[in-house]
C-alpha cells in the first residue's frame, strides 16, 4: 500500500470536477447564463459530462495508486537497508496550486463578463494543465522509491509494470548532487549515481529528495 493517502487526496481532488459536472449536466439551463448569449443545452451538458469523466478518472487512478506502491526489495544475505526515500510532494502540490488562479479567472470571465468563449476556455485549459501536471507528479512520486542498502543503490517505479534500476556499491564511479535556486529554497535536491563507463554503464537519477545532501553523504560513506 502506498505511503500517505493517495486514494483520499485523489478523491478530494476529483470531487470539485464530479460535483460541478453533475450540476452542469443535470441543470444545464441554470448552470451557464451569459448576458446577451444563448448557450445550447447540449453544449452545456457536454461540458458537464466531460468534467464528470475527468473527475472519475482521477478518482479511479488514485485508488489504484493507493495499492500499487513499490515495496522494499528482497535483500541478499547479510544485506540491510541503510536509508530509503520517496520524492518530495512539494513540487506536485505547487503545480496543482498554480491552477487555482486560472480556474478563478475562468469563473469570473464566464459569469461576470460577456467576453468571447475563447478567453475563459483558454484560462481553463491552462489551469487544467497545471492541475493535471500536479496530480500526475503526485502519483509518480508516490509510486517511486529510492533505497540505499549495504550493498546496492536502487531506484524503483511501479505502476502497471515495474521499472527497477540498481547499482552495486562497488560498481559506483560517480555521485553528483544538483540543486537549482528554487530547489535550494524548497530544501530539495537531485542525486545522480553512475556506474563505470562503457556500454554496460547504469545511471540512477533520484529527484526531488528532501535533505538530499544527507542522503548522498550516507551513500558516499558506503562507497568510500
C-alpha positions as CSV (number, residue, x, y, z in Angstrom):
1,X,0.0,0.0,0.0
2,X,1.2,3.5,-0.8
3,X,2.7,5.9,1.6
4,X,0.5,8.7,2.6
5,X,-3.1,8.7,1.4
6,X,-3.2,9.0,-2.4
7,X,-6.7,7.5,-2.5
8,X,-8.1,10.1,-0.2
9,X,-6.2,13.0,-1.8
10,X,-7.2,11.9,-5.3
11,X,-10.8,11.6,-4.2
12,X,-10.8,15.1,-2.8
13,X,-9.2,16.4,-6.0
14,X,-11.8,14.7,-8.1
15,X,-14.9,15.9,-6.1
16,X,-15.0,19.5,-7.5
17,X,-15.0,18.2,-11.1
18,X,-17.6,15.5,-10.4
19,X,-19.9,17.7,-8.4
20,X,-19.6,20.7,-10.8
21,X,-20.0,18.4,-13.8
22,X,-23.1,16.7,-12.4
23,X,-24.8,20.1,-11.6
24,X,-24.0,21.4,-15.1
25,X,-25.2,18.2,-16.8
26,X,-28.4,17.9,-14.7
27,X,-29.3,21.6,-14.7
28,X,-27.9,23.0,-18.0
29,X,-30.3,25.8,-18.2
30,X,-29.3,27.2,-14.8
31,X,-25.6,26.4,-15.0
32,X,-24.3,28.9,-17.5
33,X,-26.1,32.1,-18.2
34,X,-24.2,34.7,-20.1
35,X,-25.9,38.0,-20.8
36,X,-26.6,38.5,-24.5
37,X,-25.6,35.0,-25.4
38,X,-27.6,31.9,-26.0
39,X,-25.8,28.7,-24.9
40,X,-27.1,25.5,-26.4
41,X,-28.3,23.0,-23.8
42,X,-26.4,20.1,-25.5
43,X,-23.1,22.1,-25.3
44,X,-23.6,22.7,-21.6
45,X,-24.3,19.1,-21.0
46,X,-21.2,18.1,-23.0
47,X,-19.1,20.3,-20.7
48,X,-20.7,18.8,-17.6
49,X,-20.2,15.2,-18.8
50,X,-16.5,15.9,-19.6
51,X,-15.9,17.3,-16.1
52,X,-17.6,14.3,-14.6
53,X,-15.5,11.9,-16.7
54,X,-12.3,13.7,-15.8
55,X,-13.1,13.6,-12.0
56,X,-13.9,9.9,-12.2
57,X,-10.6,9.2,-14.0
58,X,-8.7,11.0,-11.1
59,X,-10.7,9.0,-8.6
60,X,-10.1,5.6,-10.2
61,X,-6.4,6.1,-10.8
62,X,-6.0,7.5,-7.2
63,X,-7.5,4.3,-5.8
64,X,-5.2,2.2,-8.0
65,X,-2.1,4.2,-6.9
66,X,-3.1,3.6,-3.3
67,X,-2.5,-0.2,-3.7
68,X,0.2,-0.2,-6.3
69,X,3.1,1.4,-4.4
70,X,6.6,-0.1,-4.7
71,X,7.7,-2.4,-2.0
72,X,11.1,-2.9,-0.4
73,X,13.3,-5.2,-2.5
74,X,14.2,-8.7,-1.5
75,X,17.5,-8.4,0.4
76,X,20.5,-10.5,-0.2
77,X,22.3,-12.4,2.5
78,X,23.8,-10.1,5.2
79,X,22.3,-7.1,3.3
80,X,20.4,-4.4,5.2
81,X,18.6,-1.1,4.3
82,X,20.6,2.0,5.2
83,X,18.1,4.6,4.0
84,X,15.1,4.9,1.8
85,X,13.2,7.9,0.4
86,X,10.3,8.9,-1.8
87,X,10.5,12.1,-3.9
88,X,9.0,15.1,-2.0
89,X,5.5,16.0,-2.9
90,X,6.2,19.8,-2.6
91,X,6.6,20.1,-6.4
92,X,3.4,18.2,-7.1
93,X,1.3,20.4,-4.7
94,X,2.9,23.6,-6.1
95,X,1.9,22.7,-9.6
96,X,-1.6,21.9,-8.5
97,X,-1.9,25.2,-6.6
98,X,-0.8,27.1,-9.7
99,X,-4.1,26.0,-11.4
100,X,-6.3,27.8,-8.8
101,X,-5.8,31.4,-10.2
102,X,-6.7,30.3,-13.7
103,X,-9.8,28.5,-12.6
104,X,-10.9,31.6,-10.7
105,X,-10.3,33.7,-13.8
106,X,-12.3,31.2,-15.8
107,X,-15.3,31.6,-13.5
108,X,-15.0,35.3,-13.5
109,X,-14.9,35.5,-17.3
110,X,-17.9,33.2,-17.6
111,X,-20.3,34.7,-15.1
112,X,-19.2,38.3,-14.8
113,X,-18.3,39.3,-18.3
114,X,-19.5,38.9,-21.9
115,X,-16.1,38.2,-23.5
116,X,-15.9,35.6,-26.2
117,X,-15.7,31.9,-25.1
118,X,-12.1,31.7,-26.2
119,X,-10.9,33.6,-23.2
120,X,-12.5,31.6,-20.4
121,X,-11.7,28.4,-22.4
122,X,-8.1,29.4,-22.6
123,X,-7.7,30.2,-18.9
124,X,-9.5,26.9,-18.1
125,X,-7.2,24.9,-20.3
126,X,-4.1,26.5,-18.7
127,X,-5.5,25.8,-15.2
128,X,-6.3,22.2,-16.2
129,X,-2.8,21.7,-17.5
130,X,-1.2,22.8,-14.2
131,X,-3.7,20.8,-12.2
132,X,-3.2,17.6,-14.3
133,X,0.6,18.0,-14.1
134,X,0.4,18.3,-10.3
135,X,-1.8,15.3,-9.9
136,X,0.4,13.2,-12.3
137,X,3.6,14.3,-10.5
138,X,1.9,13.3,-7.2
139,X,1.1,9.8,-8.5
140,X,4.6,9.3,-9.9
141,X,6.3,10.4,-6.7
142,X,4.0,8.1,-4.7
143,X,5.0,5.2,-6.9
144,X,8.7,5.9,-6.8
145,X,11.1,4.7,-4.2
146,X,14.9,5.2,-3.7
147,X,16.8,2.8,-1.5
148,X,20.3,2.6,-0.2
149,X,21.3,-0.8,1.2
150,X,24.6,-2.0,2.5
151,X,25.3,-3.5,-1.0
152,X,23.2,-1.6,-3.6
153,X,21.5,1.7,-4.5
154,X,18.1,1.1,-6.0
155,X,15.5,3.2,-7.9
156,X,12.1,1.6,-8.3
157,X,9.0,2.8,-10.0
158,X,5.8,0.6,-10.1
159,X,2.6,1.5,-11.9
160,X,1.2,-1.1,-14.3
161,X,4.6,-2.6,-14.7
162,X,7.8,-2.5,-12.6
163,X,10.9,-0.5,-13.5
164,X,13.9,-1.0,-11.3
165,X,17.4,0.2,-11.6
166,X,20.2,-0.8,-9.2
167,X,23.9,-0.4,-9.0
168,X,26.1,-2.4,-6.7
169,X,28.1,-0.1,-4.3
170,X,31.4,-1.5,-5.6
171,X,30.4,-0.5,-9.1
172,X,29.6,3.1,-8.4
173,X,32.1,5.5,-10.1
174,X,30.3,8.9,-9.6
175,X,27.9,10.6,-7.2
176,X,26.6,14.0,-8.2
177,X,24.3,16.4,-6.5
178,X,22.3,19.1,-8.3
179,X,20.1,21.9,-7.0
180,X,18.5,24.7,-8.8
181,X,17.9,28.0,-7.0
182,X,14.2,27.1,-6.4
183,X,15.1,23.6,-5.3
184,X,17.6,25.1,-2.8
185,X,14.9,27.4,-1.4
186,X,12.5,24.5,-1.1
187,X,15.0,22.3,0.6
188,X,15.1,19.7,-2.2
189,X,17.9,18.3,-4.4
190,X,18.7,15.7,-7.0
191,X,21.3,12.9,-6.8
192,X,22.8,11.3,-9.9
193,X,24.6,8.0,-9.3
194,X,26.6,6.4,-12.2
195,X,28.4,3.1,-12.5
196,X,31.6,2.5,-14.5
197,X,31.9,3.7,-18.1
198,X,31.4,1.6,-21.2
199,X,28.3,0.1,-22.9
200,X,27.2,-1.6,-19.6
201,X,27.1,1.6,-17.5
202,X,24.0,2.4,-15.5
203,X,22.8,5.8,-14.3
204,X,20.3,6.2,-11.4
205,X,18.6,9.6,-11.1
206,X,17.0,10.4,-7.8
207,X,14.9,13.5,-8.0
208,X,13.3,15.9,-5.5
209,X,14.9,14.4,-2.4
210,X,14.4,16.2,0.9
211,X,17.7,16.6,2.8
212,X,19.5,15.3,-0.3
213,X,23.0,16.1,1.0
214,X,22.4,13.8,4.0
215,X,21.2,11.1,1.7
216,X,24.2,11.5,-0.6
217,X,26.6,11.5,2.3
218,X,25.3,8.2,3.5
219,X,25.8,6.8,0.1
220,X,29.4,8.2,-0.2
221,X,30.3,6.7,3.2
222,X,29.3,3.2,2.0
223,X,31.1,3.7,-1.4
224,X,34.3,5.0,0.2
